[in-house]
Amino acid sequence: MRALLVLIGLAALVVAGLMATGMMTLQTTPGSLPSLHLDGGKAPAVKANVATISVGTENRSIDVPTVTTTSKTITVPTVTMDKPAQPGNTQ
């Protein structure tokens, strides 16, 4: 496998050397893409019967619940923290 890769590499070097010295030239002609012509055709036709929708507003009387708040005094838990004295501070 390595021998085959070495042979291909040597052949590429020989071709590059021949082209660099002018002993070998390659003649190329520019190519072109094939031309494509599209004529005719028609999109499919679709007919659909759909419902009509009307959007609007009207006034009606409905029952709406009301919320009230009252203030009561109750006992709630509290948390207090006494920080330790800093070293060097004498208060």
C-alpha positions as CSV (number, residue, x, y, z in Angstrom):
1,M,0.0,0.0,0.0
2,R,2.8,2.4,0.9
3,A,4.6,1.5,-2.3
4,L,1.6,2.5,-4.4
5,L,1.3,5.8,-2.6
6,V,5.1,6.4,-3.2
7,L,4.7,5.7,-6.9
8,I,1.7,8.0,-7.2
9,G,3.6,10.8,-5.3
10,L,6.7,10.3,-7.6
11,A,4.5,10.4,-10.7
12,A,2.9,13.7,-9.5
13,L,6.4,15.2,-8.9
14,V,7.6,14.1,-12.4
15,V,4.5,15.7,-14.0
16,A,5.0,18.9,-12.0
17,G,8.7,19.0,-13.0
18,L,7.9,18.5,-16.7
19,M,5.3,21.2,-16.6
20,A,7.6,23.6,-14.7
21,T,10.4,23.2,-17.3
22,G,8.1,23.6,-20.3
23,M,8.6,20.0,-21.5
24,M,5.0,19.2,-21.0
25,T,1.9,21.5,-21.6
26,L,-1.7,20.9,-21.1
27,Q,-4.2,22.3,-23.5
28,T,-7.6,23.0,-22.0
29,T,-10.9,24.3,-23.5
30,P,-13.4,26.1,-21.3
31,G,-16.6,24.1,-20.6
32,S,-20.1,25.3,-20.3
33,L,-23.2,24.2,-18.5
34,P,-26.0,22.6,-20.4
35,S,-28.8,24.9,-21.4
36,L,-32.3,24.3,-20.2
37,H,-35.5,25.8,-21.6
38,L,-38.8,25.6,-19.7
39,D,-42.0,26.5,-21.5
40,G,-45.6,26.2,-20.5
41,G,-47.0,24.6,-17.4
42,K,-49.8,25.6,-15.1
43,A,-50.3,25.7,-11.4
44,P,-53.2,23.5,-10.1
45,A,-56.5,25.2,-9.4
46,V,-58.2,24.7,-6.1
47,K,-61.6,25.9,-5.1
48,A,-62.8,25.7,-1.5
49,N,-66.0,26.6,0.2
50,V,-65.2,28.0,3.6
51,A,-67.4,29.4,6.4
52,T,-67.5,33.1,7.1
53,I,-66.6,34.2,10.6
54,S,-67.8,37.4,12.2
55,V,-66.0,38.9,15.1
56,G,-67.6,41.5,17.3
57,T,-68.7,42.5,20.8
58,E,-72.0,42.7,22.7
59,N,-73.0,43.9,26.2
60,R,-74.2,41.3,28.7
61,S,-74.7,41.2,32.5
62,I,-72.7,38.6,34.3
63,D,-71.9,37.9,37.9
64,V,-68.4,38.8,38.9
65,P,-66.9,37.8,42.3
66,T,-65.4,40.6,44.3
67,V,-62.4,40.2,46.7
68,T,-61.9,42.3,49.8
69,T,-59.1,42.5,52.2
70,T,-59.1,43.4,55.9
71,S,-56.2,44.1,58.4
72,K,-55.9,41.8,61.4
73,T,-53.2,41.6,64.0
74,I,-51.7,38.1,64.4
75,T,-48.5,36.6,65.9
76,V,-45.9,35.7,63.3
77,P,-42.5,34.0,63.8
78,T,-39.4,36.1,63.8
79,V,-35.7,35.4,63.4
80,T,-33.0,37.5,64.8
81,M,-29.2,37.2,64.5
82,D,-26.5,38.7,66.7
83,K,-23.2,39.0,64.8
84,P,-20.1,38.1,66.8
85,A,-17.7,41.0,67.6
86,Q,-14.8,41.6,65.1
87,P,-11.4,40.9,66.5
88,G,-9.6,44.1,67.3
89,N,-12.9,46.1,67.7
90,T,-13.7,46.9,71.3
91,Q,-17.1,48.6,71.6
